[in-house]
Amino acid sequence: MDTKFDINEDHFKDERARMGYLFSRTTGKAQKHLQPRYKSKDAFEYKTTKEIIDTLRQVFNDRNKLINAQLAFSNLSI
């Protein structure tokens, strides 16, 4: 699957530009989770867009989606 970065490769001169674009497209809770490592100047600073996306996946993916859906379904009443 092509990403926006692959398709518009000429728009982003380097990885830092890609990261800046990705960070600028986040808001609210997502940006709050990214900000400490994005603005950091130490070893924990993000080096790639993949690291940023992985962080967002960890924070916002529901690992128990099926179980939660089954519980919600069993709690339905007419």
N, C-alpha and C positions, 0 to 999 in steps of 0.2 A: 504494500500500500504506500503510495506516495504521500508525503506530508507537505504542508505548506512550504516548508523550508526546502524540500527537494524541487518542488514545482517552481518556486520563486527564488531559486538559487542566486540569481543575479542581484536580488534586492538586499542580501545580507552578506557583507564583505567577509565576516569571520564569525566564529562561534560566540564571541562576546556580543556581537550585534544580534544574533539569533536569540541569545539569552535575554538581552534587553527587550527585544520585541515580545517574547513570551511573557516576561515579567510584567510588561506594560499592559498585557491583555488580561491579567488577573485582577480581581478586586476582592474586597471583603476578607472573609476567612482564608481564602486561598492565598492571597497576598500576605496576610499576617503570618501564615505558616512559612512562606518562602523568605520573607524579609530578613530574618536574622542571618541566614547563610548567604543570601544574595548580596547584602551590603557588607558582609564580613571581609576582612583582609587577612584572614589566617588560613590554616590548613583545611578548615571546614567549608570554605567558600565553594560555591558551585563552580565546576569546571566545564560542564556540558549541559545542553538542553535536556539530554536524556536524564541526567540527575534531577533536574527540576521536575520533569514529568513523573519520574519514579516517586518523588516525594509526594506529589499530588495524588498519585494512585494509592500510596500507602495511607494517606490521611482520609481520602474520600471514598475509596472502594469499601463496600460492605462485604466482609468475608463471610458473614453468616446470612447472606441474602435469602437463600432458599429456606433456611430454618425460620428466619424472621417472617417470611411470607407465609409459611405454613402456620406459624403461631397466630399471625394476624387473621388468617382464614378461619382457624378454629375458634377464634374469639368473635366471629361475626354472629349476629343474631337477627332474627326477623321480628 
